[in-house]
Amino acid sequence: MKFNQSELKKTLKIEKLLFIYNTIKDIKKINILEFGVRSGVSTNMFLNICEKKSGSLLSIDTDDCGNLFKNKRWKF
């Protein structure tokens, strides 16, 4: 099998996101501070948790990503 660096990066990212998700998914009224939004993959995951647990998400990025999501629990 040929080594595929792109696939490895995707797999590692998924593993990291699953670890974060499993670590914080049961925290009630969670407040999350996120540095870096980019395409919004982790932001979407965080918003899902915030919706379920009455939490809020504050995201910070050097690029304007404020149009990625319309959600009352998200501030950019």
PDB file of N, H, CA, C and O in Angstrom:
ATOM      1  N   MET A   1       0.845  -1.173   0.000  1.00  0.00           N
ATOM      2  CA  MET A   1       0.000   0.000   0.000  1.00  0.00           C
ATOM      3  C   MET A   1       0.896   1.244   0.000  1.00  0.00           C
ATOM      4  O   MET A   1       1.877   1.315   0.740  1.00  0.00           O
ATOM      5  N   LYS A   2       0.547   2.209  -0.830  1.00  0.00           N
ATOM      6  H   LYS A   2      -0.251   2.151  -1.431  1.00  0.00           H
ATOM      7  CA  LYS A   2       1.317   3.447  -0.927  1.00  0.00           C
ATOM      8  C   LYS A   2       0.936   4.389   0.210  1.00  0.00           C
ATOM      9  O   LYS A   2      -0.239   4.531   0.549  1.00  0.00           O
ATOM     10  N   PHE A   3       1.948   5.028   0.792  1.00  0.00           N
ATOM     11  H   PHE A   3       2.902   4.913   0.516  1.00  0.00           H
ATOM     12  CA  PHE A   3       1.723   5.987   1.875  1.00  0.00           C
ATOM     13  C   PHE A   3       1.007   7.210   1.324  1.00  0.00           C
ATOM     14  O   PHE A   3       1.438   7.794   0.329  1.00  0.00           O
ATOM     15  N   ASN A   4      -0.078   7.592   1.967  1.00  0.00           N
ATOM     16  H   ASN A   4      -0.428   7.118   2.775  1.00  0.00           H
ATOM     17  CA  ASN A   4      -0.859   8.745   1.533  1.00  0.00           C
ATOM     18  C   ASN A   4      -0.910   9.747   2.678  1.00  0.00           C
ATOM     19  O   ASN A   4      -1.674   9.581   3.629  1.00  0.00           O
ATOM     20  N   GLN A   5      -0.097  10.778   2.579  1.00  0.00           N
ATOM     21  H   GLN A   5       0.524  10.913   1.807  1.00  0.00           H
ATOM     22  CA  GLN A   5       0.007  11.764   3.655  1.00  0.00           C
ATOM     23  C   GLN A   5      -1.315  12.497   3.870  1.00  0.00           C
ATOM     24  O   GLN A   5      -1.669  12.812   5.007  1.00  0.00           O
ATOM     25  N   SER A   6      -2.037  12.768   2.807  1.00  0.00           N
ATOM     26  H   SER A   6      -1.749  12.513   1.884  1.00  0.00           H
ATOM     27  CA  SER A   6      -3.320  13.466   2.918  1.00  0.00           C
ATOM     28  C   SER A   6      -4.323  12.641   3.729  1.00  0.00           C
ATOM     29  O   SER A   6      -5.020  13.173   4.592  1.00  0.00           O
ATOM     30  N   GLU A   7      -4.386  11.354   3.446  1.00  0.00           N
ATOM     31  H   GLU A   7      -3.819  10.922   2.744  1.00  0.00           H
ATOM     32  CA  GLU A   7      -5.301  10.474   4.184  1.00  0.00           C
ATOM     33  C   GLU A   7      -4.897  10.361   5.647  1.00  0.00           C
ATOM     34  O   GLU A   7      -5.752  10.305   6.531  1.00  0.00           O
ATOM     35  N   LEU A   8      -3.598  10.328   5.900  1.00  0.00           N
ATOM     36  H   LEU A   8      -2.903  10.373   5.182  1.00  0.00           H
ATOM     37  CA  LEU A   8      -3.112  10.266   7.276  1.00  0.00           C
ATOM     38  C   LEU A   8      -3.540  11.513   8.044  1.00  0.00           C
ATOM     39  O   LEU A   8      -3.996  11.416   9.184  1.00  0.00           O
ATOM     40  N   LYS A   9      -3.398  12.671   7.430  1.00  0.00           N
ATOM     41  H   LYS A   9      -3.028  12.750   6.504  1.00  0.00           H
ATOM     42  CA  LYS A   9      -3.793  13.920   8.084  1.00  0.00           C
ATOM     43  C   LYS A   9      -5.288  13.930   8.384  1.00  0.00           C
ATOM     44  O   LYS A   9      -5.703  14.366   9.458  1.00  0.00           O
ATOM     45  N   LYS A  10      -6.101  13.449   7.437  1.00  0.00           N
ATOM     46  H   LYS A  10      -5.764  13.095   6.565  1.00  0.00           H
ATOM     47  CA  LYS A  10      -7.555  13.382   7.664  1.00  0.00           C
ATOM     48  C   LYS A  10      -7.868  12.464   8.840  1.00  0.00           C
ATOM     49  O   LYS A  10      -8.683  12.797   9.700  1.00  0.00           O
ATOM     50  N   THR A  11      -7.215  11.311   8.868  1.00  0.00           N
ATOM     51  H   THR A  11      -6.553  11.040   8.169  1.00  0.00           H
ATOM     52  CA  THR A  11      -7.444  10.345   9.942  1.00  0.00           C
ATOM     53  C   THR A  11      -7.046  10.921  11.291  1.00  0.00           C
ATOM     54  O   THR A  11      -7.777  10.776  12.270  1.00  0.00           O
ATOM     55  N   LEU A  12      -5.894  11.570  11.346  1.00  0.00           N
ATOM     56  H   LEU A  12      -5.300  11.688  10.550  1.00  0.00           H
ATOM     57  CA  LEU A  12      -5.441  12.165  12.608  1.00  0.00           C
ATOM     58  C   LEU A  12      -6.378  13.276  13.053  1.00  0.00           C
ATOM     59  O   LEU A  12      -6.641  13.420  14.247  1.00  0.00           O
ATOM     60  N   LYS A  13      -6.883  14.062  12.114  1.00  0.00           N
ATOM     61  H   LYS A  13      -6.668  13.945  11.144  1.00  0.00           H
ATOM     62  CA  LYS A  13      -7.812  15.131  12.455  1.00  0.00           C
ATOM     63  C   LYS A  13      -9.099  14.544  13.023  1.00  0.00           C
ATOM     64  O   LYS A  13      -9.621  15.048  14.017  1.00  0.00           O
ATOM     65  N   ILE A  14      -9.609  13.497  12.411  1.00  0.00           N
ATOM     66  H   ILE A  14      -9.185  13.088  11.603  1.00  0.00           H
ATOM     67  CA  ILE A  14     -10.826  12.849  12.900  1.00  0.00           C
ATOM     68  C   ILE A  14     -10.600  12.303  14.305  1.00  0.00           C
ATOM     69  O   ILE A  14     -11.459  12.453  15.174  1.00  0.00           O
ATOM     70  N   GLU A  15      -9.459  11.675  14.533  1.00  0.00           N
ATOM     71  H   GLU A  15      -8.761  11.553  13.827  1.00  0.00           H
ATOM     72  CA  GLU A  15      -9.157  11.136  15.864  1.00  0.00           C
ATOM     73  C   GLU A  15      -9.103  12.243  16.905  1.00  0.00           C
ATOM     74  O   GLU A  15      -9.609  12.078  18.015  1.00  0.00           O
ATOM     75  N   LYS A  16      -8.492  13.369  16.555  1.00  0.00           N
ATOM     76  H   LYS A  16      -8.081  13.503  15.653  1.00  0.00           H
ATOM     77  CA  LYS A  16      -8.413  14.498  17.488  1.00  0.00           C
ATOM     78  C   LYS A  16      -9.794  15.062  17.775  1.00  0.00           C
ATOM     79  O   LYS A  16     -10.125  15.355  18.924  1.00  0.00           O
ATOM     80  N   LEU A  17     -10.603  15.215  16.729  1.00  0.00           N
ATOM     81  H   LEU A  17     -10.335  14.977  15.796  1.00  0.00           H
ATOM     82  CA  LEU A  17     -11.958  15.739  16.921  1.00  0.00           C
ATOM     83  C   LEU A  17     -12.803  14.801  17.776  1.00  0.00           C
ATOM     84  O   LEU A  17     -13.566  15.256  18.628  1.00  0.00           O
ATOM     85  N   LEU A  18     -12.674  13.511  17.556  1.00  0.00           N
ATOM     86  H   LEU A  18     -12.054  13.141  16.864  1.00  0.00           H
ATOM     87  CA  LEU A  18     -13.414  12.540  18.370  1.00  0.00           C
ATOM     88  C   LEU A  18     -12.974  12.595  19.825  1.00  0.00           C
ATOM     89  O   LEU A  18     -13.801  12.488  20.730  1.00  0.00           O
ATOM     90  N   PHE A  19     -11.676  12.760  20.053  1.00  0.00           N
ATOM     91  H   PHE A  19     -11.004  12.847  19.317  1.00  0.00           H
ATOM     92  CA  PHE A  19     -11.175  12.880  21.419  1.00  0.00           C
ATOM     93  C   PHE A  19     -11.765  14.116  22.092  1.00  0.00           C
ATOM     94  O   PHE A  19     -12.254  14.043  23.219  1.00  0.00           O
ATOM     95  N   ILE A  20     -11.717  15.243  21.397  1.00  0.00           N
ATOM     96  H   ILE A  20     -11.319  15.302  20.481  1.00  0.00           H
ATOM     97  CA  ILE A  20     -12.270  16.482  21.958  1.00  0.00           C
ATOM     98  C   ILE A  20     -13.764  16.324  22.207  1.00  0.00           C
ATOM     99  O   ILE A  20     -14.257  16.681  23.277  1.00  0.00           O
ATOM    100  N   TYR A  21     -14.483  15.793  21.230  1.00  0.00           N
ATOM    101  H   TYR A  21     -14.083  15.503  20.361  1.00  0.00           H
ATOM    102  CA  TYR A  21     -15.929  15.604  21.366  1.00  0.00           C
ATOM    103  C   TYR A  21     -16.252  14.744  22.585  1.00  0.00           C
ATOM    104  O   TYR A  21     -17.095  15.116  23.401  1.00  0.00           O
ATOM    105  N   ASN A  22     -15.600  13.616  22.710  1.00  0.00           N
ATOM    106  H   ASN A  22     -14.915  13.313  22.047  1.00  0.00           H
ATOM    107  CA  ASN A  22     -15.877  12.705  23.826  1.00  0.00           C
ATOM    108  C   ASN A  22     -15.489  13.299  25.175  1.00  0.00           C
ATOM    109  O   ASN A  22     -16.056  12.933  26.205  1.00  0.00           O
ATOM    110  N   THR A  23     -14.529  14.211  25.170  1.00  0.00           N
ATOM    111  H   THR A  23     -14.069  14.508  24.334  1.00  0.00           H
ATOM    112  CA  THR A  23     -14.092  14.849  26.408  1.00  0.00           C
ATOM    113  C   THR A  23     -15.082  15.896  26.897  1.00  0.00           C
ATOM    114  O   THR A  23     -15.260  16.056  28.105  1.00  0.00           O
ATOM    115  N   ILE A  24     -15.730  16.612  25.981  1.00  0.00           N
ATOM    116  H   ILE A  24     -15.586  16.481  25.000  1.00  0.00           H
ATOM    117  CA  ILE A  24     -16.574  17.748  26.385  1.00  0.00           C
ATOM    118  C   ILE A  24     -18.072  17.553  26.169  1.00  0.00           C
ATOM    119  O   ILE A  24     -18.857  18.405  26.585  1.00  0.00           O
ATOM    120  N   LYS A  25     -18.487  16.477  25.543  1.00  0.00           N
ATOM    121  H   LYS A  25     -17.849  15.785  25.206  1.00  0.00           H
ATOM    122  CA  LYS A  25     -19.889  16.314  25.129  1.00  0.00           C
ATOM    123  C   LYS A  25     -20.899  16.305  26.271  1.00  0.00           C
ATOM    124  O   LYS A  25     -22.071  16.596  26.036  1.00  0.00           O
ATOM    125  N   ASP A  26     -20.501  15.990  27.474  1.00  0.00           N
ATOM    126  H   ASP A  26     -19.548  15.753  27.665  1.00  0.00           H
ATOM    127  CA  ASP A  26     -21.446  15.891  28.588  1.00  0.00           C
ATOM    128  C   ASP A  26     -21.404  17.085  29.536  1.00  0.00           C
ATOM    129  O   ASP A  26     -22.062  17.071  30.576  1.00  0.00           O
ATOM    130  N   ILE A  27     -20.643  18.108  29.189  1.00  0.00           N
ATOM    131  H   ILE A  27     -20.109  18.119  28.344  1.00  0.00           H
ATOM    132  CA  ILE A  27     -20.552  19.296  30.043  1.00  0.00           C
ATOM    133  C   ILE A  27     -21.770  20.180  29.801  1.00  0.00           C
ATOM    134  O   ILE A  27     -22.008  20.623  28.678  1.00  0.00           O
ATOM    135  N   LYS A  28     -22.536  20.433  30.850  1.00  0.00           N
ATOM    136  H   LYS A  28     -22.343  20.072  31.762  1.00  0.00           H
ATOM    137  CA  LYS A  28     -23.735  21.263  30.727  1.00  0.00           C
ATOM    138  C   LYS A  28     -23.350  22.735  30.678  1.00  0.00           C
ATOM    139  O   LYS A  28     -22.408  23.166  31.342  1.00  0.00           O
ATOM    140  N   LYS A  29     -24.088  23.493  29.887  1.00  0.00           N
ATOM    141  H   LYS A  29     -24.853  23.143  29.348  1.00  0.00           H
ATOM    142  CA  LYS A  29     -23.882  24.944  29.729  1.00  0.00           C
ATOM    143  C   LYS A  29     -22.419  25.272  29.445  1.00  0.00           C
ATOM    144  O   LYS A  29     -21.846  26.193  30.027  1.00  0.00           O
ATOM    145  N   ILE A  30     -21.843  24.515  28.558  1.00  0.00           N
ATOM    146  H   ILE A  30     -22.308  23.767  28.085  1.00  0.00           H
ATOM    147  CA  ILE A  30     -20.424  24.666  28.214  1.00  0.00           C
ATOM    148  C   ILE A  30     -20.178  25.982  27.474  1.00  0.00           C
ATOM    149  O   ILE A  30     -20.981  26.393  26.637  1.00  0.00           O
ATOM    150  N   ASN A  31     -19.079  26.625  27.789  1.00  0.00           N
ATOM    151  H   ASN A  31     -18.427  26.291  28.470  1.00  0.00           H
ATOM    152  CA  ASN A  31     -18.612  27.813  27.079  1.00  0.00           C
ATOM    153  C   ASN A  31     -17.284  27.457  26.435  1.00  0.00           C
ATOM    154  O   ASN A  31     -16.330  27.090  27.120  1.00  0.00           O
ATOM    155  N   ILE A  32     -17.227  27.566  25.115  1.00  0.00           N
ATOM    156  H   ILE A  32     -18.003  27.864  24.558  1.00  0.00           H
ATOM    157  CA  ILE A  32     -16.048  27.149  24.365  1.00  0.00           C
ATOM    158  C   ILE A  32     -15.399  28.365  23.714  1.00  0.00           C
ATOM    159  O   ILE A  32     -16.080  29.206  23.128  1.00  0.00           O
ATOM    160  N   LEU A  33     -14.081  28.448  23.823  1.00  0.00           N
ATOM    161  H   LEU A  33     -13.527  27.765  24.299  1.00  0.00           H
ATOM    162  CA  LEU A  33     -13.293  29.458  23.127  1.00  0.00           C
ATOM    163  C   LEU A  33     -12.456  28.733  22.081  1.00  0.00           C
ATOM    164  O   LEU A  33     -11.635  27.877  22.412  1.00  0.00           O
ATOM    165  N   GLU A  34     -12.670  29.080  20.827  1.00  0.00           N
ATOM    166  H   GLU A  34     -13.337  29.775  20.558  1.00  0.00           H
ATOM    167  CA  GLU A  34     -11.996  28.403  19.716  1.00  0.00           C
ATOM    168  C   GLU A  34     -11.071  29.387  19.001  1.00  0.00           C
ATOM    169  O   GLU A  34     -11.482  30.490  18.643  1.00  0.00           O
ATOM    170  N   PHE A  35      -9.833  28.983  18.800  1.00  0.00           N
ATOM    171  H   PHE A  35      -9.499  28.087  19.090  1.00  0.00           H
ATOM    172  CA  PHE A  35      -8.883  29.783  18.035  1.00  0.00           C
ATOM    173  C   PHE A  35      -8.697  29.136  16.669  1.00  0.00           C
ATOM    174  O   PHE A  35      -8.141  28.042  16.570  1.00  0.00           O
ATOM    175  N   GLY A  36      -9.153  29.799  15.628  1.00  0.00           N
ATOM    176  H   GLY A  36      -9.605  30.688  15.709  1.00  0.00           H
ATOM    177  CA  GLY A  36      -9.021  29.286  14.268  1.00  0.00           C
ATOM    178  C   GLY A  36     -10.271  28.558  13.820  1.00  0.00           C
ATOM    179  O   GLY A  36     -10.661  27.554  14.415  1.00  0.00           O
ATOM    180  N   VAL A  37     -10.895  29.063  12.776  1.00  0.00           N
ATOM    181  H   VAL A  37     -10.578  29.879  12.292  1.00  0.00           H
ATOM    182  CA  VAL A  37     -12.138  28.477  12.264  1.00  0.00           C
ATOM    183  C   VAL A  37     -11.899  27.747  10.949  1.00  0.00           C
ATOM    184  O   VAL A  37     -12.382  26.633  10.747  1.00  0.00           O
ATOM    185  N   ARG A  38     -11.154  28.384  10.064  1.00  0.00           N
ATOM    186  H   ARG A  38     -10.762  29.289  10.228  1.00  0.00           H
ATOM    187  CA  ARG A  38     -10.867  27.873   8.715  1.00  0.00           C
ATOM    188  C   ARG A  38     -12.141  27.472   7.991  1.00  0.00           C
ATOM    189  O   ARG A  38     -12.937  28.344   7.644  1.00  0.00           O
ATOM    190  N   SER A  39     -12.365  26.187   7.749  1.00  0.00           N
ATOM    191  H   SER A  39     -11.719  25.478   8.031  1.00  0.00           H
ATOM    192  CA  SER A  39     -13.561  25.749   7.012  1.00  0.00           C
ATOM    193  C   SER A  39     -14.735  25.433   7.932  1.00  0.00           C
ATOM    194  O   SER A  39     -15.836  25.160   7.455  1.00  0.00           O
ATOM    195  N   GLY A  40     -14.517  25.465   9.231  1.00  0.00           N
ATOM    196  H   GLY A  40     -13.622  25.686   9.620  1.00  0.00           H
ATOM    197  CA  GLY A  40     -15.618  25.305  10.172  1.00  0.00           C
ATOM    198  C   GLY A  40     -15.924  23.890  10.624  1.00  0.00           C
ATOM    199  O   GLY A  40     -16.991  23.648  11.189  1.00  0.00           O
ATOM    200  N   VAL A  41     -15.028  22.954  10.394  1.00  0.00           N
ATOM    201  H   VAL A  41     -14.161  23.150   9.935  1.00  0.00           H
ATOM    202  CA  VAL A  41     -15.290  21.561  10.782  1.00  0.00           C
ATOM    203  C   VAL A  41     -15.439  21.440  12.295  1.00  0.00           C
ATOM    204  O   VAL A  41     -16.442  20.914  12.777  1.00  0.00           O
ATOM    205  N   SER A  42     -14.465  21.916  13.037  1.00  0.00           N
ATOM    206  H   SER A  42     -13.650  22.344  12.645  1.00  0.00           H
ATOM    207  CA  SER A  42     -14.562  21.828  14.499  1.00  0.00           C
ATOM    208  C   SER A  42     -15.616  22.798  15.028  1.00  0.00           C
ATOM    209  O   SER A  42     -16.285  22.505  16.019  1.00  0.00           O
ATOM    210  N   THR A  43     -15.768  23.946  14.377  1.00  0.00           N
ATOM    211  H   THR A  43     -15.224  24.185  13.572  1.00  0.00           H
ATOM    212  CA  THR A  43     -16.791  24.913  14.785  1.00  0.00           C
ATOM    213  C   THR A  43     -18.170  24.273  14.728  1.00  0.00           C
ATOM    214  O   THR A  43     -18.978  24.445  15.640  1.00  0.00           O
ATOM    215  N   ASN A  44     -18.434  23.546  13.671  1.00  0.00           N
ATOM    216  H   ASN A  44     -17.777  23.407  12.930  1.00  0.00           H
ATOM    217  CA  ASN A  44     -19.711  22.854  13.519  1.00  0.00           C
ATOM    218  C   ASN A  44     -19.919  21.843  14.643  1.00  0.00           C
ATOM    219  O   ASN A  44     -21.011  21.743  15.202  1.00  0.00           O
ATOM    220  N   MET A  45     -18.870  21.096  14.971  1.00  0.00           N
ATOM    221  H   MET A  45     -17.983  21.177  14.517  1.00  0.00           H
ATOM    222  CA  MET A  45     -18.952  20.127  16.058  1.00  0.00           C
ATOM    223  C   MET A  45     -19.234  20.832  17.386  1.00  0.00           C
ATOM    224  O   MET A  45     -20.087  20.395  18.158  1.00  0.00           O
ATOM    225  N   PHE A  46     -18.507  21.932  17.647  1.00  0.00           N
ATOM    226  H   PHE A  46     -17.814  22.287  17.020  1.00  0.00           H
ATOM    227  CA  PHE A  46     -18.712  22.679  18.885  1.00  0.00           C
ATOM    228  C   PHE A  46     -20.132  23.234  18.968  1.00  0.00           C
ATOM    229  O   PHE A  46     -20.748  23.201  20.033  1.00  0.00           O
ATOM    230  N   LEU A  47     -20.652  23.741  17.860  1.00  0.00           N
ATOM    231  H   LEU A  47     -20.152  23.768  16.995  1.00  0.00           H
ATOM    232  CA  LEU A  47     -22.016  24.280  17.859  1.00  0.00           C
ATOM    233  C   LEU A  47     -23.046  23.192  18.131  1.00  0.00           C
ATOM    234  O   LEU A  47     -24.052  23.432  18.799  1.00  0.00           O
ATOM    235  N   ASN A  48     -22.794  22.012  17.617  1.00  0.00           N
ATOM    236  H   ASN A  48     -21.977  21.817  17.074  1.00  0.00           H
ATOM    237  CA  ASN A  48     -23.686  20.885  17.883  1.00  0.00           C
ATOM    238  C   ASN A  48     -23.742  20.591  19.374  1.00  0.00           C
ATOM    239  O   ASN A  48     -24.822  20.372  19.922  1.00  0.00           O
ATOM    240  N   ILE A  49     -22.603  20.584  20.027  1.00  0.00           N
ATOM    241  H   ILE A  49     -21.726  20.762  19.581  1.00  0.00           H
ATOM    242  CA  ILE A  49     -22.549  20.356  21.474  1.00  0.00           C
ATOM    243  C   ILE A  49     -23.236  21.498  22.211  1.00  0.00           C
ATOM    244  O   ILE A  49     -23.997  21.264  23.150  1.00  0.00           O
ATOM    245  N   CYS A  50     -22.972  22.731  21.793  1.00  0.00           N
ATOM    246  H   CYS A  50     -22.353  22.922  21.031  1.00  0.00           H
ATOM    247  CA  CYS A  50     -23.582  23.897  22.449  1.00  0.00           C
ATOM    248  C   CYS A  50     -25.102  23.871  22.338  1.00  0.00           C
ATOM    249  O   CYS A  50     -25.794  24.239  23.288  1.00  0.00           O
ATOM    250  N   GLU A  51     -25.627  23.447  21.207  1.00  0.00           N
ATOM    251  H   GLU A  51     -25.065  23.148  20.436  1.00  0.00           H
ATOM    252  CA  GLU A  51     -27.080  23.329  21.035  1.00  0.00           C
ATOM    253  C   GLU A  51     -27.660  22.312  22.017  1.00  0.00           C
ATOM    254  O   GLU A  51     -28.693  22.560  22.639  1.00  0.00           O
ATOM    255  N   LYS A  52     -26.999  21.185  22.150  1.00  0.00           N
ATOM    256  H   LYS A  52     -26.160  20.984  21.644  1.00  0.00           H
ATOM    257  CA  LYS A  52     -27.495  20.113  23.017  1.00  0.00           C
ATOM    258  C   LYS A  52     -27.344  20.431  24.497  1.00  0.00           C
ATOM    259  O   LYS A  52     -28.143  19.970  25.312  1.00  0.00           O
ATOM    260  N   LYS A  53     -26.331  21.212  24.857  1.00  0.00           N
ATOM    261  H   LYS A  53     -25.681  21.587  24.196  1.00  0.00           H
ATOM    262  CA  LYS A  53     -26.008  21.441  26.268  1.00  0.00           C
ATOM    263  C   LYS A  53     -26.204  22.889  26.708  1.00  0.00           C
ATOM    264  O   LYS A  53     -25.685  23.298  27.746  1.00  0.00           O
ATOM    265  N   SER A  54     -26.947  23.662  25.924  1.00  0.00           N
ATOM    266  H   SER A  54     -27.368  23.330  25.080  1.00  0.00           H
ATOM    267  CA  SER A  54     -27.232  25.071  26.257  1.00  0.00           C
ATOM    268  C   SER A  54     -25.952  25.867  26.487  1.00  0.00           C
ATOM    269  O   SER A  54     -25.861  26.663  27.421  1.00  0.00           O
ATOM    270  N   GLY A  55     -24.981  25.645  25.637  1.00  0.00           N
ATOM    271  H   GLY A  55     -25.054  24.998  24.878  1.00  0.00           H
ATOM    272  CA  GLY A  55     -23.701  26.326  25.771  1.00  0.00           C
ATOM    273  C   GLY A  55     -23.530  27.448  24.774  1.00  0.00           C
ATOM    274  O   GLY A  55     -24.469  27.828  24.074  1.00  0.00           O
ATOM    275  N   SER A  56     -22.311  27.977  24.717  1.00  0.00           N
ATOM    276  H   SER A  56     -21.548  27.669  25.286  1.00  0.00           H
ATOM    277  CA  SER A  56     -22.001  29.030  23.752  1.00  0.00           C
ATOM    278  C   SER A  56     -20.577  28.846  23.238  1.00  0.00           C
ATOM    279  O   SER A  56     -19.725  28.251  23.897  1.00  0.00           O
ATOM    280  N   LEU A  57     -20.352  29.375  22.047  1.00  0.00           N
ATOM    281  H   LEU A  57     -21.045  29.859  21.511  1.00  0.00           H
ATOM    282  CA  LEU A  57     -19.058  29.253  21.385  1.00  0.00           C
ATOM    283  C   LEU A  57     -18.593  30.629  20.938  1.00  0.00           C
ATOM    284  O   LEU A  57     -19.336  31.358  20.280  1.00  0.00           O
ATOM    285  N   LEU A  58     -17.377  30.980  21.292  1.00  0.00           N
ATOM    286  H   LEU A  58     -16.774  30.388  21.827  1.00  0.00           H
ATOM    287  CA  LEU A  58     -16.725  32.193  20.816  1.00  0.00           C
ATOM    288  C   LEU A  58     -15.527  31.759  19.985  1.00  0.00           C
ATOM    289  O   LEU A  58     -14.620  31.097  20.489  1.00  0.00           O
ATOM    290  N   SER A  59     -15.528  32.134  18.710  1.00  0.00           N
ATOM    291  H   SER A  59     -16.265  32.672  18.301  1.00  0.00           H
ATOM    292  CA  SER A  59     -14.444  31.759  17.805  1.00  0.00           C
ATOM    293  C   SER A  59     -13.650  32.986  17.397  1.00  0.00           C
ATOM    294  O   SER A  59     -14.209  34.061  17.180  1.00  0.00           O
ATOM    295  N   ILE A  60     -12.336  32.812  17.296  1.00  0.00           N
ATOM    296  H   ILE A  60     -11.882  31.938  17.472  1.00  0.00           H
ATOM    297  CA  ILE A  60     -11.432  33.887  16.906  1.00  0.00           C
ATOM    298  C   ILE A  60     -10.580  33.393  15.742  1.00  0.00           C
ATOM    299  O   ILE A  60     -10.048  32.283  15.768  1.00  0.00           O
ATOM    300  N   ASP A  61     -10.460  34.238  14.723  1.00  0.00           N
ATOM    301  H   ASP A  61     -10.891  35.140  14.702  1.00  0.00           H
ATOM    302  CA  ASP A  61      -9.638  33.888  13.573  1.00  0.00           C
ATOM    303  C   ASP A  61      -9.125  35.173  12.938  1.00  0.00           C
ATOM    304  O   ASP A  61      -9.774  36.214  13.035  1.00  0.00           O
ATOM    305  N   THR A  62      -7.969  35.110  12.290  1.00  0.00           N
ATOM    306  H   THR A  62      -7.441  34.265  12.211  1.00  0.00           H
ATOM    307  CA  THR A  62      -7.453  36.289  11.597  1.00  0.00           C
ATOM    308  C   THR A  62      -8.227  36.554  10.309  1.00  0.00           C
ATOM    309  O   THR A  62      -8.258  37.686   9.826  1.00  0.00           O
ATOM    310  N   ASP A  63      -8.846  35.526   9.756  1.00  0.00           N
ATOM    311  H   ASP A  63      -8.821  34.607  10.148  1.00  0.00           H
ATOM    312  CA  ASP A  63      -9.705  35.675   8.579  1.00  0.00           C
ATOM    313  C   ASP A  63     -11.147  35.864   9.028  1.00  0.00           C
ATOM    314  O   ASP A  63     -11.539  35.381  10.090  1.00  0.00           O
ATOM    315  N   ASP A  64     -11.931  36.562   8.224  1.00  0.00           N
ATOM    316  H   ASP A  64     -11.612  36.953   7.361  1.00  0.00           H
ATOM    317  CA  ASP A  64     -13.337  36.768   8.552  1.00  0.00           C
ATOM    318  C   ASP A  64     -14.136  35.526   8.158  1.00  0.00           C
ATOM    319  O   ASP A  64     -14.423  35.308   6.982  1.00  0.00           O
ATOM    320  N   CYS A  65     -14.487  34.728   9.146  1.00  0.00           N
ATOM    321  H   CYS A  65     -14.253  34.905  10.102  1.00  0.00           H
ATOM    322  CA  CYS A  65     -15.263  33.503   8.925  1.00  0.00           C
ATOM    323  C   CYS A  65     -16.669  33.640   9.497  1.00  0.00           C
ATOM    324  O   CYS A  65     -17.388  32.650   9.631  1.00  0.00           O
ATOM    325  N   GLY A  66     -17.055  34.852   9.829  1.00  0.00           N
ATOM    326  H   GLY A  66     -16.471  35.656   9.721  1.00  0.00           H
ATOM    327  CA  GLY A  66     -18.326  35.090  10.495  1.00  0.00           C
ATOM    328  C   GLY A  66     -19.557  34.737   9.695  1.00  0.00           C
ATOM    329  O   GLY A  66     -20.658  34.695  10.244  1.00  0.00           O
ATOM    330  N   ASN A  67     -19.397  34.481   8.402  1.00  0.00           N
ATOM    331  H   ASN A  67     -18.503  34.516   7.955  1.00  0.00           H
ATOM    332  CA  ASN A  67     -20.553  34.140   7.572  1.00  0.00           C
ATOM    333  C   ASN A  67     -20.752  32.632   7.416  1.00  0.00           C
ATOM    334  O   ASN A  67     -21.673  32.207   6.718  1.00  0.00           O
ATOM    335  N   LEU A  68     -19.919  31.825   8.042  1.00  0.00           N
ATOM    336  H   LEU A  68     -19.170  32.170   8.608  1.00  0.00           H
ATOM    337  CA  LEU A  68     -20.024  30.370   7.884  1.00  0.00           C
ATOM    338  C   LEU A  68     -21.265  29.783   8.542  1.00  0.00           C
ATOM    339  O   LEU A  68     -21.858  28.834   8.030  1.00  0.00           O
ATOM    340  N   PHE A  69     -21.656  30.356   9.685  1.00  0.00           N
ATOM    341  H   PHE A  69     -21.174  31.127  10.101  1.00  0.00           H
ATOM    342  CA  PHE A  69     -22.783  29.803  10.432  1.00  0.00           C
ATOM    343  C   PHE A  69     -23.704  30.918  10.898  1.00  0.00           C
ATOM    344  O   PHE A  69     -23.254  32.017  11.221  1.00  0.00           O
ATOM    345  N   LYS A  70     -24.963  30.632  10.929  1.00  0.00           N
ATOM    346  H   LYS A  70     -25.328  29.739  10.666  1.00  0.00           H
ATOM    347  CA  LYS A  70     -25.958  31.512  11.546  1.00  0.00           C
ATOM    348  C   LYS A  70     -26.495  30.745  12.748  1.00  0.00           C
ATOM    349  O   LYS A  70     -27.338  29.859  12.613  1.00  0.00           O
ATOM    350  N   ASN A  71     -25.994  31.101  13.920  1.00  0.00           N
ATOM    351  H   ASN A  71     -25.309  31.822  14.031  1.00  0.00           H
ATOM    352  CA  ASN A  71     -26.386  30.373  15.119  1.00  0.00           C
ATOM    353  C   ASN A  71     -26.323  31.323  16.307  1.00  0.00           C
ATOM    354  O   ASN A  71     -25.318  32.000  16.520  1.00  0.00           O
ATOM    355  N   LYS A  72     -27.396  31.367  17.073  1.00  0.00           N
ATOM    356  H   LYS A  72     -28.213  30.817  16.900  1.00  0.00           H
ATOM    357  CA  LYS A  72     -27.461  32.286  18.216  1.00  0.00           C
ATOM    358  C   LYS A  72     -26.447  31.928  19.301  1.00  0.00           C
ATOM    359  O   LYS A  72     -26.155  32.757  20.163  1.00  0.00           O
ATOM    360  N   ARG A  73     -25.918  30.735  19.275  1.00  0.00           N
ATOM    361  H   ARG A  73     -26.156  30.061  18.575  1.00  0.00           H
ATOM    362  CA  ARG A  73     -24.954  30.300  20.289  1.00  0.00           C
ATOM    363  C   ARG A  73     -23.507  30.582  19.875  1.00  0.00           C
ATOM    364  O   ARG A  73     -22.572  30.235  20.598  1.00  0.00           O
ATOM    365  N   TRP A  74     -23.326  31.209  18.713  1.00  0.00           N
ATOM    366  H   TRP A  74     -24.084  31.491  18.126  1.00  0.00           H
ATOM    367  CA  TRP A  74     -21.990  31.447  18.178  1.00  0.00           C
ATOM    368  C   TRP A  74     -21.707  32.925  18.030  1.00  0.00           C
ATOM    369  O   TRP A  74     -22.512  33.675  17.478  1.00  0.00           O
ATOM    370  N   LYS A  75     -20.549  33.338  18.533  1.00  0.00           N
ATOM    371  H   LYS A  75     -19.896  32.729  18.982  1.00  0.00           H
ATOM    372  CA  LYS A  75     -20.058  34.702  18.329  1.00  0.00           C
ATOM    373  C   LYS A  75     -18.700  34.601  17.668  1.00  0.00           C
ATOM    374  O   LYS A  75     -17.860  33.779  18.033  1.00  0.00           O
ATOM    375  N   PHE A  76     -18.510  35.464  16.682  1.00  0.00           N
ATOM    376  H   PHE A  76     -19.192  36.132  16.385  1.00  0.00           H
ATOM    377  CA  PHE A  76     -17.244  35.483  15.966  1.00  0.00           C
ATOM    378  C   PHE A  76     -16.654  36.869  16.061  1.00  0.00           C
ATOM    379  O   PHE A  76     -15.575  37.118  15.523  1.00  0.00           O
TER     380      PHE A  76
END
